[in-house]
Amino acid sequence: MTWQDVDPGRHPFDPDQALETVRAVIGAPDPESGRPRGLWSDNSVARGLAEHYGTWAFGWFTATDEYPDSGAVIRQLPPSGLGSGDLDQQAVRYTEALLQWRAWLEELAATFAPFIPAPGADSGTVRRLRESAIAPLVTLVVQRTDAGETWRGACNTALLWFLESTGMPSAEAEELADDIVDGEFESWTAPDQTAIDHARNAIGNHCA
């Protein structure tokens, strides 16, 4: 998914209607099994929500891991009720996952906003804005994930989306985000100031 796919500014969402929508999705038959999506798999529910809301609504599926130290963006959800046949319990759980994911996207968008260059900004301005965003963006991801086992994946995605939001082509942004995260950050470890500085320098040395 690109930032355009998930940018909350491009995809209106009414949280007050979310539970009703989720109930309809989980009660609908899965295309492959014929069983209600909510009693079949998380993936089926995620695909159903994406069909209704757009691609962004699939994201919670890959951002969820209830293991406390997983480093996932979403780690606290109500009990699943899988195997109980309780679709109401399922609806509450999936709605909470969707709402947490949407809130994360909105938090990212708010973090990006001060660092997005104006149309026509010169390359030096673009570089400075990108550099300035690294510390607050990485700090946000660390706070959300507690720098757990897989936190670097969430950081990579957030950095990729930020670079795309500043006008960098997706393939170029993906390569740069991979280089920074693989080269400077470690699992289970919140980056120190030296790592942040190296990441910022990598952004600054990259052609805007």
C-alpha positions in Angstrom: 0.0 0.0 0.0 1.2 3.5 -0.8 0.5 6.6 1.2 -2.2 7.6 -1.3 -3.9 4.3 -0.5 -4.1 5.0 3.2 -3.9 8.8 3.6 -7.0 9.6 5.8 -7.3 13.0 4.1 -8.2 11.1 0.9 -10.5 8.5 2.4 -13.4 9.8 4.5 -14.5 7.6 7.4 -17.3 7.9 9.9 -16.2 6.1 13.1 -19.8 6.3 14.5 -20.9 4.0 11.7 -18.0 1.6 12.0 -19.7 -1.0 14.2 -22.7 -1.3 12.0 -20.5 -1.7 8.9 -18.3 -4.3 10.6 -21.4 -6.3 11.6 -22.6 -6.4 8.0 -19.1 -7.4 6.8 -18.5 -10.2 9.3 -22.0 -11.6 8.7 -21.6 -11.7 4.9 -20.5 -15.0 3.4 -16.8 -15.5 2.6 -16.5 -16.0 -1.2 -14.4 -19.1 -0.9 -15.9 -20.9 2.1 -19.5 -19.7 2.1 -19.2 -19.2 5.9 -19.7 -15.8 7.6 -16.4 -13.9 7.2 -16.3 -13.3 11.0 -16.3 -17.0 11.6 -13.8 -17.9 8.9 -10.6 -15.8 9.2 -9.2 -12.4 10.0 -8.0 -12.1 6.4 -11.5 -12.6 5.1 -12.8 -9.8 7.4 -10.0 -7.5 6.3 -10.7 -8.1 2.7 -14.4 -7.4 3.3 -13.6 -4.2 5.0 -11.3 -3.1 2.2 -14.0 -3.8 -0.3 -16.3 -1.5 1.6 -13.9 1.3 2.7 -11.0 1.1 0.4 -7.5 -0.4 0.6 -6.6 1.5 3.7 -9.0 -0.6 5.8 -7.0 -3.8 5.1 -4.0 -2.4 7.0 -5.0 -3.4 10.5 -4.7 -7.1 9.5 -0.9 -6.9 9.1 -0.4 -4.4 11.9 -2.0 -6.6 14.7 -0.1 -8.9 17.1 -1.3 -9.4 20.6 2.0 -10.6 21.9 3.0 -7.8 24.4 6.6 -7.4 23.0 5.7 -7.9 19.4 6.4 -4.4 18.3 3.1 -4.3 16.4 1.1 -1.1 16.0 -2.1 -2.8 17.4 -1.6 -5.1 20.4 -4.7 -4.6 22.6 -8.0 -5.9 21.4 -11.1 -7.5 23.1 -11.2 -11.3 23.2 -11.7 -12.8 19.7 -14.5 -15.2 20.5 -13.2 -17.5 17.7 -15.0 -20.8 17.8 -17.8 -19.5 19.9 -20.1 -18.5 17.0 -20.6 -15.1 18.7 -20.7 -12.6 15.8 -21.4 -9.7 18.2 -18.2 -10.4 20.0 -16.4 -10.6 16.7 -17.9 -7.3 15.6 -16.6 -5.5 18.7 -13.2 -6.9 18.2 -12.9 -6.1 14.5 -14.3 -2.6 15.0 -11.7 -1.9 17.7 -9.0 -3.1 15.3 -10.3 -0.9 12.5 -10.6 2.2 14.8 -7.1 1.8 16.2 -5.7 1.4 12.7 -7.5 4.5 11.5 -6.3 6.5 14.5 -2.8 5.5 13.7 -3.1 6.7 10.1 -4.5 10.0 11.3 -1.6 10.3 13.8 0.9 9.7 11.1 -0.8 12.2 8.8 -0.7 14.8 11.6 3.0 14.1 12.1 3.8 14.4 8.4 1.9 17.6 7.9 4.5 20.2 9.2 7.2 18.6 7.0 5.4 18.3 3.6 7.0 20.8 1.2 4.8 23.4 -0.5 4.3 22.9 -4.3 7.3 24.2 -6.1 9.6 24.1 -3.1 13.3 24.0 -4.1 15.4 20.8 -3.5 17.2 22.3 -0.4 13.9 23.1 1.3 12.6 19.6 0.6 15.8 18.0 2.0 15.6 20.1 5.2 12.0 19.2 5.8 12.6 15.5 5.3 15.6 15.7 7.6 13.6 17.5 10.3 10.8 14.9 10.2 13.0 11.9 11.1 13.3 12.4 14.9 9.6 13.1 15.6 8.5 10.3 13.2 10.8 7.6 14.7 9.9 8.7 18.2 6.2 8.3 17.4 6.8 4.8 16.1 8.9 3.8 19.1 6.2 5.1 21.5 3.5 3.2 19.7 5.4 -0.1 19.4 7.6 0.0 22.5 10.5 -0.8 20.1 9.5 -4.5 20.4 10.6 -7.4 18.2 9.2 -6.2 14.9 9.0 -2.5 15.4 11.4 -1.8 12.5 8.7 -3.0 10.1 6.3 -0.3 11.4 9.1 2.2 11.2 10.0 1.2 7.7 6.4 1.6 6.6 5.9 5.0 8.3 9.1 6.3 6.8 8.2 5.1 3.4 4.8 6.7 3.6 6.3 10.0 4.8 8.8 10.1 1.9 5.9 9.4 -0.5 3.9 12.2 1.1 6.8 14.7 0.3 6.7 13.7 -3.4 9.3 11.1 -3.6 8.5 8.3 -6.0 7.4 5.0 -4.3 10.2 2.8 -5.6 12.8 5.4 -4.5 11.1 5.9 -1.2 11.0 2.2 -0.5 14.7 1.8 -1.2 15.7 4.7 1.0 13.5 3.6 3.8 14.9 0.0 3.6 18.5 1.3 3.7 17.9 3.6 6.7 16.0 1.0 8.8 18.2 -1.9 7.9 21.4 0.1 8.4 20.6 2.1 11.5 17.9 0.5 13.6 17.7 -2.8 15.6 15.0 -5.0 16.9 14.2 -4.7 20.6 16.1 -1.5 20.8 14.9 2.1 20.6 17.4 4.1 18.5 19.7 6.4 20.3 20.6 9.9 19.2 23.5 8.7 17.1 21.2 6.3 15.1 18.7 9.1 14.6 21.5 11.5 13.4 22.7 8.9 10.9 19.2 8.4 9.6 18.7 12.1 9.3 22.0 12.4 7.4 21.0 9.6 5.1 17.9 11.6 4.2 19.9 14.8 3.8 22.4 13.2 1.5 19.8 11.7 -0.7 18.9 13.8 -3.8 15.6 15.6 -3.3 
